[in-house]
Amino acid sequence: MAIPTIKKCFCLELKWGALIAALVDFIFAGSCVGCTTGYRDSDGGLNFVWYAVALVHIVHIIFTILVIVSVFVANKKLVIPYLITGIIRIILDVIFFIFVLIDGTDDVALVLIIINIVIADILWIVIFSWYKKLGGSADV
């Protein structure tokens, strides 16, 4: 089964939809790290998972800047690192969600993590569609 792609985003050309998606993802990736800093000094595996999540989100933010550049330069190679870290980010967010769920102390954080995962999935599909429009293959 193929990964779904879109032709337009937010009633705009995919180029501008990718720009909006990258800017929104830039904000959400940064806010996810900021909202979960309370778990930084937790005991056990949650502390390690938080550091992994924070590191991946910071790297993902850097690669989001490359997507913004790809909108103006139209180079598909600039989008590939974003797609890879986007998948890793979503997987680590799910793992972090499971750890916070097991910890069971913060219901607000659980809701924020779920919202972050859903938005990250949608934005990833938009950027993947931009990658496909630039001439990328599905075999990344």
Secondary structure, 3 states (H helix, E strand, C coil): CCCCCCCEECCEEHHHHHHHHHHHHHHHHHHHHHHCHHHCCCCCHHHHHHHHHHHHHHHHHHHHHHHHHHHHHCCHHHCHHHHHHHHHHHHHHHHHHHHHHHHCCCHHHHHHHHHHHHHHHHHHHHHHHHHHHCCCCCCC
